[in-house]
Amino acid sequence: MLLISGKSYDQFTKRLMDLAMASILILIFILPSLVIALIIKLTSKGPIFADVPERVGQYGKKFRMYKFRSMIANAHYLLRTDPKFAKLLREYKKGSYKLLNDPRVTPIGKFIRKHSLDEIPQVLNVLRGEMSIIGPRAYYPDELENQQKEYPHVKGSVAKVLSVKPGITGLWQVTGRSEINFDERIIIDAKYADRLSLGNDLKIILKTPWVMLSGKGAV
């Protein structure tokens, strides 16, 4: 069974596993999700879900990713348009589109980001077939475009990454999360796409709970 790999695994076995695991995760996290949603609503102005642009999915198809809001309302838009965030935007781009100390993050947002609880709503994307439980990171279109200009040698790796569905968790998440720069992250995810198999997915699933609990590498 562990030898199941490649395209047939991606199209059939992996999809069945996604549906089964998404259903289980909904049952496990339904109550915590309600608590998180309530706290978000009570502690900061704005919607419960993050109001962010579409992400790039499999074969370059764009989709809306569901995440609990961990920042101030309109954080993505304000970073790119508000003059007071100009310096922060430069740091954001310089740091491979990650910020170690982001002033836009709310107090509850800091906690749920550290333990990946903001990712829970992505099970809806899995059920819709836009994401997988395990897969590469889903990038913003401008992030993907700009980072390829900075690291042109990874364009081939990007094509491999986009050949599979992005995941809630994945090889780069259990390897180092935000401590890894874009070019290294893409190469790691391309390696995952190249070696797509049930065995590798099970290894990532087993490592994920520890990453969530420890919060290592999160920003």
N, C-alpha and C positions, 0 to 999 in steps of 0.2 A: 504493500500500500504506500509506503514511504517513497517508493520509486516513481510514483505518479508525478509527471512534470511536463513542462512545455505548454504548447497552445491548447491541447486537449484538457489539461488540468485547469488552465485559466478560464476556459469557456464553460466547463461543466462542474467538475469537482469543487473548484474554488468558489464558484457561485453558490452552490448548495451549502458549502461551509459558511459562506458569508451570511446567507439567510438564516441558518440555524443559530449562528453566534449572535447575530443582531437581535434575534428574538429573545435569546437568553439574556443579553445585556440590557434590553429594555426592561425585563422583569427584575433584574438585579438593581438597576439604577433609577427606576421610576420614582421611588420615594426621595432618594438623594437629589434627583433632578428637580423635584417640586420645591424642596428646601432651598436649593441653589437659586432657582428662579425667583422665589419669594425674597430672598436676601438681596439679590441684584436689584429688584424693583424697589425695595425699601431703602437701600443705601445710596443709590445714585439715579440721576435723571436719565431717561432714555429707554430704549426697548430691551427686552430680555435677551434676544439674540443679537449677535454682532451685526452691525450695519456696514458690511464691507462689500467691495466689488466681487465680481465673479472670479473663480479660479480656473486654471487650465487643467483639464482632465485628460482621459485617454484619447489619443489621436488628436490632441489639441482642442477638443471640444470643451467649451466653457460651461460652467455650472455654478450654482450658488451653494456654497458650503455653509451648513448650519453649525454655529458655535455659540455658546453662552457668551454674552458680552462681558469682557474683562477690562474694558477701557471706558473712558468717557464717551458720550455719544458723538458720532461723526468723527471718531479719532483718525481713521484712515484719510478722510477728506481734509481735515484740518492740518494734518502733518504736511500735506502737499500744497496747501493754499494759504495757510495763516502765516504771516511774516514772523510771528513770535516763535514759530517752530522751524524756521529756516536752518538754524544751526543743528537742530535735532535731526532734520531730514538729511543733512550732509553726513552726520554720524551714522544714520540708519543705512544709507547707501554704502558708506565706507566699511561698515561692519557686516557686509553680506546680508543686508536687509533684516538685521536683528539689533536690538538695543539692550544693553545690560541693565541700565537704569532708565526706564521709560516713565516719564512723569504723567503720561496719559493713562497708565494702569491704575485702576481703583484698588482700594484695600482688599475687597473680596476677590477682585480680579487677580491680584498677586498670588493669593492662595490657590485658586482653581487652576491658574496657569502652571504653577509649580508642580501640581499633582495631576495635570492633564485632564482635570474635570471639565474644563471648558469644551473639550472635544466630544463629550458624551452625545450631544445632539447629532453628531455625524452618523449615528446609526441610521438616521432617516435617509441620509445620502446613500448608505449601503443598501437599504431596502429599495430605493429608487433605481439602483443599478449604476449610480454615478461614481461610487467609491467602493473600495473593498475594505475588509477589516485590516488586512496587511497589504502594504504597498508603498510606493514612493511618496514624498511630500507633494502636496498640491500647491503650485505656485500662482502668484498673481501674474497676469500678462505682462505688465511693465517690469516687474521683478525679473521674470524669465528673459525678457528681451535685453534689459540693461546688463544683467549679469553675464549673458553670453557675449556681449561686447567687451566686457572686462576680462572674461576668460574664454576667448575664442576656441581654445583647444578642447573644450568640453562639448562642442556642438553635436558630435556623434553620440556622446553619452546622453545628451538631452533627448535625442530621437529615441534611444532605447528606453529611457524613463517614461516617455509619453506613449510607449507601445502597450503599457499596462495601466490599470486603474490606480489612481492614488489611494493611499490607505490611511486609516485612523492611526495605526502604528506601523512601523516598518523597520528596515535594517538600520537606517541612519538614526532613527529615534532611540533604538536600544544600543547604539554605538557611541553616541555622544550628544545627541540633540543639538541645541543651539551653540555648543562649543565648537562645532564643525563649520568651516567656511563653505560657501556655495560650491566651489569647484570640487572640494573633497566630498561634499554631500552628494553631488550629482554622480560622481564616480561610484560611490557606495550604492546608490539607488540603481545605477545602470548594471552593476554587478548583481543586484537582486533580480532585476528583470532578465538578465542572461541566465540565471540559475533558478528560475521560477520552479518551485516544486513544493509538494505537500510537506516534505521533511523540513525544508528551510522555513516554511511558514510556521510549523509547529514550534521550532526553536525560538522564533521571534515572539510567538504567543507566550511561551514560558518565561521569557525574559521581561516582558512588558509590565507585569504587576510590580516587580521590584523597581523599575524605572519610575513608575507612577508614584509609588510610596516614598522613594528616596528624593524625588524631585531633582535629581542630578542633571545638570546641563540645561535646566529650564530657565527662561527669562520672561 
